[in-house]
Amino acid sequence: MRRNLIGMAIFVVVLMAIAPAFSYAQAASTAPVKDTKPFEPFEHWRDLVLKGDATGLRDLYSMTPVARIKVGADGELDASSDIRFWTGLKATGIKIDVLQQGTPEVQPGAYQVLFRAEIKSAASGTEQTYYITEGQLWREQDQHWRMVVAKRTAPSRLEQPASNQKNIYPSSADAKADIKQALQKSGKEHKRVLVVFGANWRYDCHVLDLAFEREDIAPVLGENFLVVHVDVGQGEKNQDLMKQYEVPMDRGIPAIAVLDSDGKLIYSQKNGEFQNARALGPEDVLKFLNEWKPGAQKG
């Protein structure tokens, strides 16, 4: 019982040590740390993930206290489950951006690493890319470094922004005027107008916006669409436009409508297709754009 209580106390303390940095990775605008000395146990952990070496990984997780792995807001795994997760990705490539690393003040003899990973995975039979942000806290035990706590996001098929501070939806914008201007321009450029309803506070709006900048998506978007971002505030702004374009606010944001150059509504999001952008893959976004670009829709 005493050992369990001590283990829980350590878990709480080290989780508190990781939590500020972990939140920082998701909420603050920062470039990855450059030119820092690599932490060899973490580098070894990454190499074993790439090799799919479950046996080697097992030796890097603490047994006393038992390593604790937090996933998202609620989920928690033991070391064996975490190892199955990482080896189950069948990684063919891992790109790591270290956001923070060093010794936390509250844990002498410990080392924390906060990173974003871009992982090429062959788990589905065809190579797909996943993005994960994770904070790890390591402790030296019997002259060996072992992971005692980790906290990570669920895998995302689209890259996760480091910040939701970008002003995608200016509060002062005149949405009706912006749509009118885009329609006038779209006729000359033979494009369609992509109206994206959203708000700066909504993280998935930033995920979708970042996806629009991908090198495989941006050319298709730019050649075929003019994008207009419409701010919905907390659900009180531009509701007349949402009704006009038949986009139900109660199905979430971001939400999309597609207009022909003459202003005709040719698509409206009815079932929250983009509201959970984190769950989409780049191929989903490309499929949508190709389906609704000029000349692609028949009838």
Secondary structure by P-SEA (a helix, b strand, c coil): caaaaaaaaaaaaaaaaaaaaaaaaaccccccccccccaaaaaaaaaaaaaccaaaaaaaccccccbbbbcccbbbbcaaaaaaaaaaacccbbbbbbcccccccccccbbbbbbccccccccccccbbbbbbbbbbbbbcccbbbbcbbbbcccccccccccccccccccccaaaaaaaaaaaaaaaacbbbbbbbbccccaaaaaaaaaaaccccaaaaaacbbbbbbbbcccccaaaaaaaaccccccccccbbbbccccccccccccccccccccccaaaaaaaaaacccccccc
